[in-house]
């Protein structure tokens, strides 16, 4: 087996590694959302990622930049402008970013709720594959 290329690693910080989630085929669905951002939005996103990765576990961040979107499945959103990048924490100091959406109103509408559920499914898939120790391995040599 061979290790997946490290293109999923967004930032390796002092306390956390931040990664983009990839599916069983090695596809990083969120990549299109990331490259579709303006340069300024990408910088805002990366600044927030850097701040999260360099913060100790348990650090309280302002809800304007990092918010718990679903307490049941523990899905968090990295927020900048009306952009929301869904994520979750995993053992070993990992923050996994799953998918993204644009916030349309103050309350979560159906579209936002669908994206949060999608993030929850990706989290379950990640946890299952990580426990089997197959997440970071892909195919055969």
SULCORVEN-V13703 format. One record per helix or strand of 3 or more residues. SS is the DSSP state (2 for helix, 1 for strand). FROM is the first residue (numbers start at 1). LEN is the number of residues. If there is no record, write none. Layout:
ss from len
SS FROM LEN
SS FROM LEN
This chain:
ss from len
2 6 3
1 9 4
1 17 4
2 31 5
2 39 15
1 66 5
1 75 6
1 83 8
1 94 9
2 110 22
